[in-house]
Amino acid sequence: MTPTTPPRLAVRAIIMHENRLLLVNAWPDGKSDLMCAPGGGVERGSALPDNLLREVYEETGLKIEVGAPCLVNEFHDPNGSFHQVDVYFRCTLLSAPALDHTWQDVDRVVTDRRWVTRTEMEQLRVKPDSLAAVAWGDADAPMYDPLEPFIV
């Protein structure tokens, strides 16, 4: 049997402002147009909210307060070994919502960051599939979004 890589754990922020959701594209060099909630990998020995504070600041320059978890989502590459579990938290802005488009994240992977309405979001390629329902608090929004294929 071939050894497998354990799933990667990540945290993501649901940040709303004036009925708009903050989304980022974390694919350098135009590799993908896929948008998602800001966040990223968890560092060992650091609490999930602390990781999220760091990741959101690194990717957007914004300061937040981390609230309650609201979604667990899983992604996997059906043709590879990638498997990630994302824990989403409702967050509140502590800084002005203005996005500095010259901001560079530490790893230089975020190529776009923007506030979107639900209607605007429908025109974008976004993961996970349940993100809009969770962000806008739909009555049927899941707390767990089962394993879905990861498509760049």
N, C-alpha and C positions, 0 to 999 in steps of 0.2 A: 504494500500500500504506500502511495506517495504522501509525504507529509504535507499538511495544508497550513496556510497562514491563518491565524485566528482573525475574526472580524475586527475591523478598525472601529473605534468608538469616537464619535464626533458630537459636538453640540451646535445648535443653530438657534437664532433669535427671530422671534416673530415681533417685529417692531412696527407699530402703526402710528401714523401722524396724519391728522386731517383726512381720515378715511383712505389713506394710502399706505401700502406695504413697502418696506424697504427690501429691494432685491439686489443681488450682486451677480456678476459673471466672473467666475474664478478659473478661467481658461486662458492662459497666456497665448500671445501670438495668434489670436483669432481661431484657435483650435476648435472651439465650439461656441454656439450662441445660447447655450443652456443657462438659464438664470435660476438662482436659488436664494434662500434666506442666508444672511451672513452668518459665519461661524466656521468651525474647523475642528481639527483633531484635538483630542484630549491628551494632555501631558500627565504622565504617571506622577502621583503624589500631589496633584492639584485638584481641588474640588471642581465639579462640573460648572457651577456658576462662575468661579474664578477663571476657568478656561474660556468661558463665553465672553466675559468682560474683556479679556485680552484679545481674543479673536475678532470681536466686533470693532474694537479700537484699531487693531492692526489693519483690518480690511476697509474701514470707513472713516476713521478719525473721530467717531462718535462715542460719547460716554453714555452708558445705560445702567439701569437697575434691573437685575434679573428677577423675574417673578416665578410663577408656578410652571411646572412642565405641562405641556398641552398635546404632545404628539411624540410617538416613537415610530420611526420609519426605517425600513431596511432596503438597501440596494445591493445588487450583486451583478457581476459580469458573468453571464451564462457561459461565455467561452474562455473564462480565465479564473484566477483565484481571488479577485477583488470581492470583498464583502464588507459593507459598512453599515453600522447601526447609528442613526442620528437621533438624538434626544432634543426636541424643540421646547423652548421656554418662551412664555409671554414676557416681553420686556418693555420697560418704559424709558423714554429718552431723558437724560439728565443734562444734555447739552443742546444747543440750537440744532434744528434739523437740517440746516444747510450742508450740502455735500460739496466739498472742495474737490473739483475734478482733476486737480493736479496732485492730489494725495496719492502716495505710492505705498502700497502695503509692503511689509518687510520682505516677503518672498517674490514680490512683483508678479503675482499671478492674477490679481483682480483687474480686469480690463474695463469693467463698467459697474456703476452703482447708481441706482435710481429709485425714487419713490413712484409707485404705480397704483392707479385705481384698479378696481376689480375688472372693469371693462378693458383697460389697457393690458392687464395681465393676460386676458384671454387671447391677445394677439402675440404673446411671447411663448417660447418653449420653456416650460418651468417644471422643475421636479421638487418635491414629489407631486404626484397627481392630486393629492388631497390638500395641497398647501393653501389654496384660496378658501376652501371650506373651513379649514382650521383658523386661518387668519381672520376671516370675517365672522367667525363664530356660528356657522350654520348649525341648525339643530341636528343634522345627520353627520356632522363632521366626526371622523374617527379619532380615537385616542391612540390606536395602533393601525398603521398602514402597512400591510404585509409586504413581504419580499417582492420587489419589482426589479425588472432588468434595468441595468445602468447603461444608458446609450449616450455616447458623446455626441 
